[in-house]
Amino acid sequence: MASGRERLTLPGVLASLGPGLVWAAAAIGVSHLVQSTRAGASYGFALVWVVILANVLKYPFFEYGPRYAAATGESLVDGYRRQGLWAVWIYLVLTVGTMFAVLAAVTFVTGSLATQLFGPALSPLGYSAVLLGVCAVLLLPGQYPLLDKLVKAIMVLLAVSTVAAVVAAALAREGGPAAPREVSLLGPATFPFLIALVGWMPSAVDISVWHSLWTLERAKQTRHKPRMAEALFDFNLGYISTAVLALFFLALGALVFFAGGQEVSESPVGFAFQLIDLYTGALGPWAWPIIVVAAFTTMFSTTLTVTDAFPRALERTFEILAPRRLAREAEARAGGGRVRWLYWGAMVVLVAGALLLMSVFQRSLTGMVDLATTLSFLTSPILGVLNYRAVTSPHMPPGTTPPAWLRALTWAGLAFGFAFAGIYLWWRFVP
């Protein structure tokens, strides 16, 4: 493979474009519509620096997914295997420990938004069950190509709607922006929320593994092996767009909720109504159908992406841990005529566990979201170490390892992640 110093070409960029936008579809969901909005609603603009810092410090961990895939033609799970089976087992344990909460959180938010789009015929839990069934059906034909086609239009629609709503809300305000407020980081209400906010800002580090798999799938789809520069351009386009949109969602919460003294509802249906009202209050009632469709389709794309990604990652993990299955599954993929039992078995278990968790938290959407994002925060630095070891291993071709500034940023992110994970555990469990 060639290095990241190669020049970009338009045909190469277009052929490689896609995994970064699928990554953005997975990221722009709960972390933005729920957590960023809550940050602005509860603290005004006081937590802008937290959102920016999280996006900067976690950047290397996500960048290493497409970097490793483009350089080696392998997924990050294979990169873990080259470190030893212990690394694959760690990844499996962390994945199983977080996947139910992650899918439950994104699906329950989608189900809550469905009550606004389709009416109260079903509860948020009922809509969530239907949506997971729809996702399974949609994923039958061939997983990645469908994701690639759906997310591009959805991302553009949501981005334009959000920017327009923030501009309208800012112009409508009298007396300037809402005043910042002092925040005690270790306060009993603020600190747990900060951990939950950073946990999925811009997303969980698990997505770096998914991104490496999507990069390989895109190469199969287009028959174009991406150069390093092309893969990183696609990633940076999705990452920067995601980071900027997080600030817009925070601003929307600050300009409408915080300035108006409103509290964010714990109820799933109540929060969904408030979220849509954020936009219509800024743009006008005429925007309701556009906004409710944009918000719902955004969250649905996230749900669809997560429903595909965890089984896809687990499939590759089990193949590595069970070499005999590896040969049979590889043969099935090549022939295209046999069922991918690992993929579908993992999906059945994932969906069942997520539905069970949603039934427990069905009265508290924010409680479920905070559980999922906090678990992701605690596991992020561990996955960050595995990712760093993968892209700095001797298996990486010359010229493809991270530059010095990215390595330095990695160590800063790891120090931040481990330090605050330790502080949170001490704060949570030590009397």
Summary of the structure (lengths in Angstrom):
residues: 431
radius of gyration: 20.9
end to end distance: 53.3
largest distance: 68.2
contacts: 1606
relative contact order: 0.22
helix: 78%
strand: 0%
